Amino acid sequence: MTNTNVISAGAPPSQIARCVIESFKKHPVNDAIHLLTRRENEMLNFLAKELRYKEIEDKLCISPETVRKNINNVNQKVYMQ
């Protein structure tokens, strides 16, 4: 299953984070990592630690929509390069 298929199939957040991190490892010159905001990097790290969206919301005191938006931004920046 490709990275984009994992995301569109509604994979668990930890699997999405692993796919994004693996993408960075395979393409170290990928400029996408430099496009991520501090918050997007933070989201990616939380996902890599297998935190659920609700745990991220609580930890950062942000709305569920904000979590989804930031994660969607990460996916777009990484896979649209």
Backbone bond lengths (Angstrom), bond angles and torsions (degrees), N, CA, C in turn:
res aa  C-N    CA-C-N  psi(-1)  N-CA   C-N-CA  omega(-1)  CA-C   N-CA-C  phi
1 M - - - 1.447 - - 1.524 107.76 -
2 T 1.329 117.30 131.27 1.457 120.68 -179.79 1.520 110.32 -76.46
3 N 1.320 115.25 165.68 1.468 119.95 -179.96 1.520 111.84 -58.28
4 T 1.325 116.93 -43.93 1.456 118.76 -178.59 1.520 111.16 -67.76
5 N 1.332 117.64 -31.82 1.464 120.54 176.22 1.522 111.10 -68.58
6 V 1.310 117.34 -36.05 1.464 121.57 178.01 1.515 109.53 -61.04
7 I 1.310 116.62 -43.72 1.459 121.29 -178.10 1.521 110.55 -68.72
8 S 1.327 117.12 -48.17 1.463 119.60 -176.89 1.519 112.11 -70.29
9 A 1.326 117.68 -20.98 1.465 121.06 179.00 1.520 112.10 -81.62
10 G 1.327 117.02 -1.20 1.461 120.45 178.66 1.519 112.53 75.59
11 A 1.324 116.82 38.23 1.458 121.75 -179.87 1.521 110.53 -63.19
12 P 1.338 116.31 156.73 1.469 119.65 176.88 1.527 110.50 -59.22
13 P 1.329 117.07 148.79 1.465 120.57 -178.56 1.525 113.84 -53.03
14 S 1.331 117.89 -38.51 1.465 119.71 -178.70 1.523 110.95 -64.35
15 Q 1.324 117.57 -35.39 1.459 120.82 178.53 1.526 110.12 -69.56
16 I 1.313 117.09 -38.94 1.462 120.81 177.24 1.522 109.68 -62.93
17 A 1.327 116.82 -45.56 1.470 120.68 179.58 1.519 110.60 -60.48
18 R 1.334 116.43 -43.16 1.468 119.22 178.83 1.523 110.90 -61.36
19 C 1.333 117.67 -40.36 1.465 121.24 178.88 1.520 110.84 -63.37
20 V 1.317 116.66 -42.34 1.465 120.49 179.48 1.525 109.91 -64.37
21 I 1.318 116.82 -45.65 1.469 120.86 -179.80 1.524 110.64 -63.39
22 E 1.337 117.43 -42.16 1.462 120.87 177.81 1.529 110.78 -62.73
23 S 1.325 116.06 -37.69 1.461 120.10 177.55 1.528 110.22 -60.91
24 F 1.338 116.63 -41.92 1.461 120.61 177.97 1.524 110.90 -63.92
25 K 1.329 117.41 -38.35 1.463 120.63 -179.52 1.522 111.15 -67.42
26 K 1.327 116.82 -38.94 1.463 121.33 -178.22 1.522 112.15 -73.73
27 H 1.322 116.47 -28.47 1.458 121.61 -176.83 1.526 109.32 -127.54
28 P 1.338 116.69 70.26 1.464 119.33 -174.92 1.523 114.09 -61.54
29 V 1.301 118.38 -20.68 1.459 119.76 179.42 1.526 111.73 -91.60
30 N 1.317 115.54 3.09 1.460 120.24 179.04 1.525 109.07 -59.15
31 D 1.308 116.00 123.96 1.457 121.17 -178.86 1.518 112.88 -74.07
32 A 1.305 117.38 -9.47 1.470 120.82 -175.56 1.525 111.64 -58.83
33 I 1.308 118.62 -38.03 1.462 120.28 -177.57 1.532 110.42 -62.26
34 H 1.309 116.81 -30.74 1.464 120.28 179.47 1.521 111.76 -77.06
35 L 1.319 116.19 -15.31 1.459 120.78 179.75 1.527 112.37 -86.79
36 L 1.335 117.25 -14.62 1.457 120.40 -177.85 1.523 110.55 -73.62
37 T 1.305 115.03 136.71 1.462 120.04 176.09 1.528 109.61 -75.31
38 R 1.313 115.74 169.86 1.460 120.24 176.79 1.520 110.19 -57.47
39 R 1.329 116.90 -42.99 1.463 121.43 -178.68 1.528 111.28 -66.44
40 E 1.329 116.79 -39.73 1.466 120.27 179.00 1.523 110.71 -65.41
41 N 1.322 116.74 -39.99 1.468 120.14 175.14 1.525 110.67 -62.48
42 E 1.316 115.65 -40.23 1.460 121.24 178.49 1.534 110.34 -61.59
43 M 1.318 116.65 -44.74 1.471 121.56 178.22 1.522 110.51 -59.96
44 L 1.310 115.60 -45.65 1.468 120.40 -179.74 1.520 110.84 -60.33
45 N 1.315 117.02 -41.68 1.467 120.29 177.99 1.526 111.96 -64.98
46 F 1.333 117.37 -40.02 1.469 120.22 177.57 1.526 110.50 -64.25
47 L 1.328 116.79 -41.50 1.454 119.98 178.98 1.528 111.11 -64.84
48 A 1.322 116.13 -39.14 1.459 120.10 178.42 1.525 111.51 -63.26
49 K 1.332 115.83 -28.58 1.471 121.22 176.90 1.525 111.37 -85.03
50 E 1.339 115.60 5.87 1.460 123.70 177.26 1.528 114.19 66.23
51 L 1.334 116.56 29.06 1.466 119.34 173.17 1.521 108.48 -74.06
52 R 1.297 116.50 142.62 1.463 122.09 175.96 1.528 108.36 -80.71
53 Y 1.333 115.06 160.85 1.457 119.75 -179.61 1.520 110.89 -53.93
54 K 1.323 117.06 -43.17 1.474 121.87 -178.61 1.529 110.39 -60.89
55 E 1.321 117.20 -39.75 1.463 120.70 179.01 1.530 110.88 -66.30
56 I 1.325 116.20 -38.00 1.464 120.35 177.79 1.524 109.93 -66.15
57 E 1.340 115.53 -44.40 1.469 120.24 177.99 1.522 110.69 -55.50
58 D 1.323 116.19 -48.70 1.461 121.20 -177.59 1.523 111.99 -65.85
59 K 1.329 115.80 -42.51 1.463 120.48 -177.58 1.535 111.46 -64.62
60 L 1.327 116.58 -38.72 1.460 120.82 -175.98 1.530 113.68 -100.31
61 C 1.321 116.05 -3.42 1.471 121.30 -177.89 1.529 111.30 55.48
62 I 1.331 114.82 50.22 1.456 120.61 178.41 1.527 109.30 -125.99
63 S 1.320 116.10 166.19 1.466 121.07 -176.97 1.530 110.87 -79.31
64 P 1.333 115.89 160.02 1.466 119.74 175.80 1.533 111.35 -58.66
65 E 1.312 116.49 -37.75 1.474 120.63 179.90 1.526 110.93 -63.76
66 T 1.308 117.66 -37.60 1.466 120.93 178.97 1.524 110.78 -65.64
67 V 1.326 116.66 -40.81 1.469 120.16 177.11 1.526 109.42 -61.06
68 R 1.322 116.60 -50.29 1.469 120.48 -179.26 1.533 111.46 -60.62
69 K 1.308 116.77 -41.46 1.465 120.81 -179.27 1.528 111.15 -63.39
70 N 1.329 116.43 -45.01 1.467 119.70 179.89 1.521 111.67 -64.16
71 I 1.312 116.57 -41.31 1.466 120.05 179.85 1.524 109.96 -68.24
72 N 1.311 116.99 -39.59 1.462 120.78 176.12 1.530 110.12 -61.77
73 N 1.326 117.32 -40.60 1.471 120.69 177.44 1.517 111.58 -61.04
74 V 1.321 117.15 -41.58 1.464 121.22 177.32 1.522 109.46 -59.51
75 N 1.324 116.47 -49.74 1.460 120.79 -178.95 1.528 111.42 -58.76
76 Q 1.313 116.85 -44.73 1.464 120.82 -179.28 1.523 111.43 -63.89
77 K 1.307 116.54 -44.20 1.462 119.89 -178.00 1.527 111.89 -66.73
78 V 1.317 116.25 -37.46 1.466 120.19 -177.26 1.522 111.19 -76.36
79 Y 1.321 116.94 -45.91 1.458 119.51 -171.82 1.513 114.42 -92.31
80 M 1.318 118.00 -7.35 1.462 119.82 178.22 1.516 111.25 -96.38
81 Q 1.325 117.18 2.26 1.468 121.05 178.96 1.506 110.81 -74.97
